């Protein structure tokens, strides 16, 4: 049974009555907060949910009955004890129908007030205890905020289901952008604490000197700028879940205080000597390797083993297979509606690019890419050219012929080192036009068929090779292939070496497709052209064949 103090919000515009209620209820050990208007009550409940609201229905700047109806419209609403100076039966009936558990006629006696409060708190406890986790939602797209049905994610879903009913701490790891906060929220939503607060704290976004105050709270005057009391995340999460994101960024001195809090369940605000009991479940996350951080001395070993009762590792997006396209399509529909565009899907080429991209920023990067495309483009189907960098700037493929030193004189310097095979010798023209047993076809050069003897030497591919007797069709003295570029340079008619650009482009494209094992989309991406260009060229070639 829980022993933590129950939270009571007093909404009373008359200071003397508010003081009297506070004095009466404080004796029972309740944690009290007093406000005097309906807007102030809304703000207080948004910051720190209450178990019971003591509500005066006659409020300045707002109708108390309207506030009551607004509160009870939420399934997680606190119990409400109403106070009214109007003693009509109809008023009492209206208030009870609106959801109040009791109605007290002003001025209310202390004993009557304490009885009503005790009944309200008992009813609140029954509601919280009788609220088991809901049955798992069968969502064809995913699970509790996640999108994806890959085997890796199904394993994560099973871990969440198993861990949620427990009070044990959970340590979530994974690369940045994999959905660690979504995982923490899913654990909270599936737990018996679902009706209580879920309070996230990003340890990397808060300055080191303010972190203790952010987690444990402070009292007025505790430090410069502390003009009011601050409850702190631990007290705000009382009865619920406290999520410490990027806990690896927490300072070592604060890690010791966090460990003490986990061991005792007591919170001491900055500037206060009073310790308060809280009941929270801790879920934490980091994108670092926690074992490496412990070994490096940046994370306390005792705190790590205190936190790592249950470990959940989220897979990177690149390991989730078809989840990539499932997420992209889901958020394309969402962003299309938000931006009032008309996109209906992705082209096959765009999907292939997204499927094969590495996604170092994981789901966060994918969502940013989809929103970028929707905002900056119009149309029905997303094409590859609409994708933002780096998806539209892949590395250009280098045809193999350009990496062969035997053609360096024509191709220029090599983009990366290459160890060539032993130099081949010209042993005479072979069937199909080979040079030393190497067939240039497919490497950007035409087949070399035997040609008519040229005066003063042999012609290979239109180029006369000096030093070979005129009229000879074969020769005994082999000529190294490395001499071929120089021989071509001595051709008296060098224009014969120029080939049509369309032929060079066609052979480069076909070679790229071959290296990509027939994947036209991948080949087009590496060549930095639209896949439609390849399809059009092939269709035209078939039509003229």
PyMOL commands that set and color helices and strands:
alter all, ss='L'
color gray80, all
select helices_A, chain A and resi 15-26+38-47+64-72+89-98+110-129+151-164+180-189+208-216+233-236+247-249+252-264+290-295+301-307+317-319+323-339+348-356+362-376+384-386+400-403+405-411+481-489+494-497+501-515+520-527+531-544
alter helices_A, ss='H'
color red, helices_A
select strands_A, chain A and resi 7-11+31-35+52-56+58-59+62-63+79-84+102-105+142-143+146-147+170-173+198-202+241-245+266-268+275-277+281-286+310-313+345-346+381-382+458-460+463-465
alter strands_A, ss='S'
color yellow, strands_A
deselect
rebuild
show_as cartoon
